[in-house]
Each structure stands twice: as structure tokens, then as C-alpha cells.
Amino acid sequence: MNECFHACGNRRKVSLLWLLISVIVIGCAWGSNSLAAQDPFELAALDGLGREDSPVTFSAEDVSGARPGTEVVITVVAKIDRGWHIYGFDMDPELGVPTTMYVTSSGDLEMPGEIQEPSPHEREDELIGGLLLEHEGNVEFKIPLRVPEGAADGPRKVLVDITYQACDAKQCLNPAIALVEVTVYVGVAPSTKATEKLTVTAGDLASPVSWKGTGAASVEPGAEFSIEIEASIERGWHIYGLQMTPELGEPTSFSVPESLSFRVGSATEVTPAHSRHDPLIGGISIEHERKAVFRIPVTAPEDLGIEKLVIPITVGYTVCDAQICLLPAQVLLEVPVFPEGGDFLFETSNGNLNDSAGGNGTENRAATVEFDDGDVRISASFSATRVRPGDLIRFDLEGTVDEGHRIPAIRKDVRGAAEEQGLWGIILLAIGGA
């Protein structure tokens, strides 16, 4: 469905190439000509798009088991850092930017009603001179969808474009754009295999820090591999780095049971910590802010087997702001490991299901991302699932575009400008005007 829901007006929908690899989409709020005018295209020019330091994140869980003739509800969750807020749907646009949500694509699913928001907090602001409608903390928005009679089994991609403005007591950031992509599965599951995920999460909703662990697939007996642990830290807070002096603050630590059959090495910091003199502790503070990624080397046992295994990792950390440190805390991440030869079906970050490479004769490929909005059909994949530094891998991008439509061309002269963005940054910044 190409129409926009929830007061879209005359704005035009734009499907961009990075939507096709599940990274960025720009919906009703942007016209296509505004992108073509930027040469080379700079992500920073779209304020708020994909910013890792945003105090607001949006997410939603996939929906399974939908049946023809019934309604399902997608729940979009806005996680707002403490001390920050966004505005409600009915906020006076003269006083602040109201939050808007648009369903820009949903396949054959129909939308029987409006997107529902919880009642915002109302507050009279004498300085602004009007009534403010605000959301704080974790906020759930409900999107109703109807599965038509006679709908065929299979997944439907639902794309939700969101515009919002984040404010605290002192400032409002520029309006920002977010994309939430959800898969609604109609009918039976596409396979009888068990659906597995490589990523696990942990953390207290009341904590300024949440944790995510990413395991490994197609692991061979005795092989070396690595797992990654990522901390998402609210704005204004920090955790200590691995080299923090224990007498001044508890460094982040990772431990596993002594009886574990895997041999686990010492963690390293993928995102470097920064150092500063902190008068509160009377010394040098080694800190991570906003996001910290740690890599842990692991060696598999020789008697690995083919069943899914779990590496229990206890993360110890202390989180502080400019004035206080909370009590030292721990979280447990049960990070999955999938041996070579196991019969697994993996769920990728965008909900697609893909076979593991082990034991079934398939090519050793990473999960393939696919997108089809009726006008553009794209699939993208990497040539290998297991790589080491220095390995050469291939990125394949295939697709078709209906007559009368176009997508941006790939530029070949932007690698240097994108190095600091990593591999995805190179791909994204290689997109210029068509």
C-alpha cells in the first residue's frame, strides 16, 4: 500500500536504496528532489536520521500467526531517556513539533482505524504561553491492521515513518525522523525448523544502561570465534572502561563460569573509552558514553556437537552521571552459539528467515535482506558468514525497478569519506543522485 496514514497531507513518499538493506528510509516528510540535490550525499544533512546519540529510540516486535479476516495490532515502543520528552499527536505545532506516525507500506494489509497513542501528560508552560502535551519514559503506540479475507500465507513488511522532536528542560533538538520496520506473518510459519536469534538482551528498565550480546553461528569444533557485547547508555550517563582504576571506580568486567566448556579470553574495547580528570573522584576517569562495544574471543571445545549452546556471561558495571554513581550492578547475558551442522533457521534483524550454513549443503552466506514495495524489489547479501581480519568478502545487491521509477546510482568515489562509518557507512555514503 503506497498511501500514507495519519494526516499525511500532500507529502510524497520516497523509497530509498538504504531502506532495501534495512538501514534508513525517508517517508512522507521528504521529497525526492531534496536528496538528488546533495552531491555527494551526506547522512549528517538529514538531522536526526540514524543518529546514535538521540535520546529517543523506536522499536516494535514482529507479529506472527495472523489469520485472514482478522485484525492484528503492531505496538511501536518509544524509549525516551530520563529527563527528555517528545510531544503528543495533537500538540499545537506553533508551540512544538507534534509526533507523527505514517504507515508507508503494508503489502495487502489494511488499516481499519487510526494509530492510537496513550494520553500525553498535559502541562501549562508560562514561558511558551500554552499547553504542552508530552510523553516521557517508555511509550506504546498501537497500529491496527486487518488481514483481508483470502490473504495468502507469508510475511508482510510494514514500514512506519515517524517524525518527532526531543526536548529536555533546557533545550529542544531539531526535528528528527525514525523508521520502524515490522514483519507480520500470515498463516503458518514458513518452516518447521526452530527459529533462532543470534542476539540476546538484558537490563533493568529503570537503569540508564541496557545490554545486548551477539553470538556466533556455524561454529566448528575447536574453532576460534568472537562474541560482542554492546552497552546502550542514556544521554548524560557513562560506564567505566576496562582500564579504569578500581580504587576510583569499578571497571566494566565480564566473567563466565569456571566449568564452561568454551575457553573464553579477555575482552577488548571495540569503541575506545575516553579519559578525563574527574574532580569528584580525584583522578582520571576512563569512560564510555552513549554506546560501548566489547569483543570477547572464544575457543570452542573439540566435542562441540550440533545442538545450540549458550555461553552465560555476567557483566559487572557501574553507571554514573555528572553528580552521582549508582550502586555497582550485574546483568546476565546468555549468548547463543550455533554449531556447524545444526539444523537452524535464523531470524535476521529485519525479521527475514534464513537457513544456517551448516550441514545442509547450502552456500556459506550471511543472512539475505529482501525488500519489495511494489515498485522496487531488492535483495542484498554478503558472501560469507565467518570472516577474519583481512578476508575478502563480496557484497551482492540485486533488484528490479518498475518502469517510471528510479533509485539513486552507486557512487565509486566516496570510500575515503566513509571509512569512519565502517562497512555499512561505505555502502550508504556510496549512494548519490540518480
C-alpha positions in Angstrom: 0.0 0.0 0.0 1.6 3.3 -1.0 -0.7 5.7 0.7 0.3 7.4 4.0 -1.8 7.1 7.1 -2.4 9.6 9.9 -2.7 13.0 8.4 -0.2 12.6 5.6 -1.4 15.6 3.6 0.3 16.3 0.3 3.7 15.0 1.3 5.3 12.4 -1.0 6.6 9.0 -0.2 10.2 8.3 -1.2 11.7 4.8 -1.2 15.5 5.0 -0.9 18.1 2.3 -1.5 19.2 2.1 2.1 15.7 1.1 3.0 16.3 -2.0 0.9 19.1 -3.0 3.2 17.1 -2.2 6.4 19.1 0.8 7.5 17.3 4.0 6.5 14.0 5.1 4.9 12.6 8.5 4.4 8.8 8.7 4.2 6.2 11.3 3.7 8.2 14.1 5.2 10.8 14.3 2.4 10.6 14.9 -1.3 12.8 13.0 -3.7 14.3 16.2 -5.3 15.8 17.3 -1.9 18.0 14.2 -2.0 19.1 14.4 -5.6 20.4 17.9 -4.9 23.0 16.7 -2.4 26.2 15.6 -4.2 27.8 13.7 -2.6 25.1 12.6 -0.2 25.9 13.3 3.4 23.9 11.4 6.1 24.5 14.3 8.6 22.5 16.6 6.3 19.3 14.8 7.4 19.2 15.9 11.0 18.2 13.1 13.4 18.3 10.3 10.9 20.2 7.3 12.2 21.8 9.4 15.0 23.3 7.2 17.7 23.1 9.9 20.3 19.4 10.5 20.0 17.6 10.5 23.4 14.7 8.7 21.8 14.6 5.2 20.1 11.7 3.5 18.5 11.2 -0.3 18.1 8.5 -2.9 17.5 8.2 -6.7 17.7 7.1 -8.8 14.7 3.6 -10.3 14.7 3.1 -14.0 13.9 0.1 -16.2 13.5 -2.1 -13.6 11.8 -5.2 -15.2 10.0 -7.2 -13.9 7.1 -10.2 -11.9 8.1 -8.8 -10.9 11.5 -7.1 -7.8 12.9 -3.7 -7.6 14.4 -2.0 -4.8 16.4 1.6 -3.6 16.0 3.0 -2.0 19.1 5.6 0.7 18.5 7.6 1.5 21.6 9.3 4.8 22.1 12.1 4.6 24.7 12.8 8.1 25.9 15.9 8.9 28.1 15.1 10.2 31.5 14.8 14.0 31.6 13.6 14.1 28.0 10.2 14.1 26.3 8.5 14.1 22.9 5.2 15.8 22.1 1.8 14.1 21.5 0.0 13.8 18.2 -2.3 16.8 19.0 0.4 19.2 20.2 0.0 22.7 18.9 2.6 23.0 16.1 3.1 26.6 16.9 4.4 25.6 20.3 6.3 22.4 19.5 6.7 19.7 16.8 3.9 17.1 17.3 4.9 13.4 16.9 3.5 11.9 13.7 3.4 8.3 12.5 2.7 7.1 9.0 2.3 3.5 7.7 4.0 3.9 4.4 4.0 0.3 3.3 2.0 -2.7 4.5 1.5 -5.0 1.5 -2.1 -6.1 1.3 -2.8 -5.4 4.9 -5.4 -2.8 5.5 -5.6 -0.1 8.2 -9.2 -0.1 9.8 -8.5 2.8 12.2 -6.2 5.5 13.4 -2.9 5.0 15.2 -3.5 5.1 18.9 -1.3 7.0 21.4 -1.6 6.9 25.2 -2.8 10.0 26.8 0.1 12.5 27.0 0.9 14.5 30.1 -0.6 18.0 29.9 1.4 20.9 31.3 0.9 24.6 31.1 4.1 26.4 30.2 4.1 30.1 31.1 7.3 30.7 29.3 6.0 29.4 26.0 2.5 30.6 26.7 0.4 27.5 26.0 -0.5 23.9 26.8 2.2 21.2 26.2 1.3 17.6 25.5 4.3 15.4 26.5 5.4 11.8 26.6 8.2 10.6 28.9 9.8 7.2 29.6 8.6 4.2 27.6 5.5 5.0 25.5 3.5 2.4 23.4 1.7 3.4 20.2 -0.8 0.9 18.7 -1.2 0.4 15.0 -4.3 -1.7 14.0 -4.1 -3.7 10.8 -6.6 -6.0 9.1 -5.7 -9.1 7.2 -8.0 -9.3 4.2 -10.1 -12.4 3.5 -8.4 -14.9 1.3 -4.9 -13.4 2.1 -2.1 -15.8 1.1 0.2 -17.2 3.8 3.6 -15.5 4.2 5.3 -12.4 5.6 4.2 -8.8 5.1 6.6 -5.9 5.6 5.1 -3.0 7.4 7.1 0.3 7.4 6.3 3.0 9.9 7.8 6.5 9.4 8.0 8.7 12.5 8.8 12.4 12.9 9.3 13.7 16.4 11.1 16.4 18.4 13.0 15.6 21.6 13.3 18.2 24.4 14.6 18.4 27.9 14.2 21.2 30.5 16.7 23.4 28.7 16.6 22.7 25.0 14.7 21.1 22.1 16.7 19.2 19.5 15.9 19.7 15.8 13.0 17.6 14.5 14.1 14.1 13.7 12.9 11.1 11.6 12.9 7.4 12.6 11.9 4.2 10.7 10.4 1.1 12.3 10.2 -2.0 10.2 7.9 -4.9 11.3 7.1 -8.2 9.7 3.5 -9.6 10.0 3.4 -13.3 9.3 0.1 -14.6 7.9 -0.8 -18.2 8.3 1.6 -21.0 9.3 5.4 -20.5 9.8 7.4 -20.8 6.6 9.4 -23.7 8.0 9.1 -26.4 10.6 12.6 -25.7 11.9 13.1 -23.8 15.1 13.6 -20.1 14.6 16.6 -18.8 16.4 18.2 -15.4 17.1 21.9 -14.6 17.5 21.2 -11.6 19.7 20.1 -11.5 23.4 19.3 -8.5 25.6 19.3 -7.8 29.3 18.8 -4.9 31.6 16.5 -3.2 34.0 14.0 -0.8 32.5 14.8 1.7 35.4 18.6 1.6 34.6 20.3 4.1 32.3 22.1 1.2 30.7 20.8 -1.8 28.6 23.0 -4.6 27.3 23.0 -6.7 24.2 25.0 -9.8 23.4 25.6 -11.2 19.9 26.7 -14.9 19.5 28.1 -16.9 16.6 26.7 -19.3 14.0 28.3 -22.2 12.1 31.0 -22.7 14.7 33.2 -25.7 14.2 34.8 -27.9 16.9 38.0 -26.3 18.3 37.4 -23.1 16.2 38.2 -19.6 17.4 35.4 -17.1 17.1 34.3 -13.9 19.0 31.1 -12.6 20.6 30.2 -9.0 21.0 28.6 -7.3 24.0 27.1 -3.8 23.5 26.0 -1.3 26.1 23.4 1.4 25.2 23.8 4.2 27.7 21.4 7.1 28.1 22.5 10.6 27.4 24.3 12.2 30.4 25.4 8.9 31.9 28.6 6.8 31.5 30.1 3.5 32.4 33.8 2.9 33.2 36.2 1.3 30.7 38.2 -1.8 31.1 41.3 0.1 32.2 39.6 2.2 34.9 41.5 2.3 38.2 39.4 0.1 40.6 40.1 2.4 43.6 38.4 5.2 41.7 35.5 3.4 40.1 34.5 -0.2 39.2 35.7 -1.0 35.6 33.3 -2.9 33.4 34.0 -6.6 33.7 32.9 -9.9 32.0 33.0 -13.3 33.7 31.9 -16.8 32.9 31.5 -20.0 35.0 34.7 -21.9 35.6 33.0 -25.1 34.4 32.3 -23.7 31.0 33.5 -26.0 28.2 34.3 -23.0 26.0 37.7 -21.3 26.5 37.0 -17.5 26.9 39.7 -14.9 26.6 39.9 -11.3 27.8 37.5 -8.7 26.5 38.7 -5.8 24.4 37.0 -2.5 23.6 35.8 -2.0 20.1 34.7 1.5 20.8 37.6 3.3 22.6 37.0 4.8 26.0 37.9 8.4 26.6 39.8 9.8 29.6 39.2 13.0 31.6 40.1 14.3 35.0 37.1 14.0 37.4 37.2 16.2 40.4 34.5 14.1 42.1 36.8 11.0 42.3 40.0 13.0 42.4 41.7 11.3 39.5 41.4 10.2 35.8 38.1 8.7 34.8 38.1 6.3 31.8 34.6 6.3 30.4 32.2 5.1 27.7 29.2 7.3 26.8 26.1 6.6 24.7 27.4 3.2 23.2 30.2 0.9 24.2 31.0 -2.3 22.2 33.2 -5.0 23.7 34.6 -8.1 21.8 35.4 -11.4 23.6 37.5 -14.1 22.0 36.2 -17.7 22.4 37.6 -21.1 21.5 35.0 -23.9 21.0 35.6 -27.3 22.6 36.5 -30.3 20.4 33.4 -32.2 21.4 31.1 -29.4 20.3 28.1 -31.4 19.0 25.4 -29.9 16.8 22.9 -28.6 19.3 22.5 -24.9 20.2 24.7 -23.9 23.2 24.7 -20.9 25.5 27.7 -19.0 27.0 26.5 -17.3 30.2 28.3 -14.0 30.6 28.0 -11.9 33.7 28.6 -8.2 33.1 29.6 -6.1 36.0 29.5 -2.3 35.7 28.9 1.0 37.4 26.9 3.8 35.8 27.4 7.4 36.7 26.3 10.9 35.7 28.0 14.2 36.4 26.9 14.1 40.1 26.3 10.6 41.3 27.2 7.0 40.7 24.6 4.3 41.1 25.4 1.1 43.1 27.5 -1.4 41.2 25.3 -3.7 39.1 25.4 -7.0 37.2 23.4 -8.5 34.3 23.5 -12.0 32.9 23.6 -12.4 29.1 23.1 -16.0 27.8 24.8 -15.6 24.5 23.8 -18.3 21.9 26.3 -20.4 19.9 25.1 -22.5 16.9 27.5 -25.3 15.9 28.3 -26.2 12.3 25.9 -28.9 11.1 23.0 -27.8 13.2 19.5 -27.6 11.6 18.7 -24.0 12.5 16.6 -21.3 10.9 17.9 -17.8 11.8 15.8 -14.7 12.2 17.7 -11.6 10.9 17.3 -8.1 12.4 14.6 -7.2 9.9 12.6 -10.4 10.5 13.6 -12.4 7.5 14.2 -16.1 8.0 17.2 -17.8 6.6 18.8 -21.3 6.8 22.1 -21.7 8.6 25.0 -22.7 6.5 25.8 -25.8 8.4 25.1 -29.4 7.3 22.6 -28.8 4.6 24.9 -28.2 1.6 23.9 -24.6 1.2 26.5 -21.9 0.4 28.1 -20.2 3.4 26.3 -16.9 3.0 25.2 -14.4 5.6 21.5 -13.6 6.0 19.9 -12.1 3.0 17.9 -8.9 3.3 14.9 -8.6 0.9 12.5 -5.7 0.2 9.6 -5.4 -2.1 7.3 -2.3 -2.0 5.5 -3.0 -5.3 7.7 -0.6 -7.3 11.2 -1.7 -6.3 12.5 -5.2 -5.5 15.9 -5.5 -3.9 17.9 -8.3 -2.2 21.3 -7.8 -0.6 23.7 -10.3 1.0 27.3 -10.9 2.0 29.3 -13.8 0.5 30.3 -15.4 3.9 29.1 -15.7 7.4 32.5 -16.3 9.0 35.3 -13.8 8.3 38.6 -12.8 9.8 40.6 -9.6 9.6 42.0 -9.3 6.1 39.4 -11.7 4.5 37.9 -10.6 1.2 34.1 -10.8 1.1 31.6 -9.9 -1.6 28.5 -7.7 -1.1 25.8 -8.6 -3.6 22.9 -6.2 -4.4 20.3 -7.3 -6.9 16.9 -5.8 -7.8 14.5 -4.5 -10.3 12.6 -1.2 -10.7 9.3 -0.8 -12.3 9.0 1.4 -15.4 8.6 5.1 -14.5 10.6 4.8 -11.2 14.2 5.1 -10.4 16.6 4.7 -7.5 19.9 6.5 -6.8 23.0 5.3 -8.5 26.0 3.9 -6.7 29.0 6.3 -6.5 32.5 4.9 -6.6 34.4 7.9 -5.2 33.4 8.1 -1.5 35.3 5.3 0.3 37.7 7.8 2.0 34.8 9.9 3.3 33.1 6.9 4.7 36.0 5.0 6.4 35.0 6.1 9.9 31.4 4.9 9.3 32.5 1.3 8.8 31.3 -1.1 6.0 27.7 0.0 6.2 28.8 3.6 6.1 30.8 2.9 2.9 27.7 1.3 1.3 25.4 4.1 2.4 27.6 7.0 1.5 28.2 5.5 -1.9 24.7 6.5 -2.8 24.4 9.7 -4.8 21.7 11.2 -7.1 20.5 9.2 -10.0 
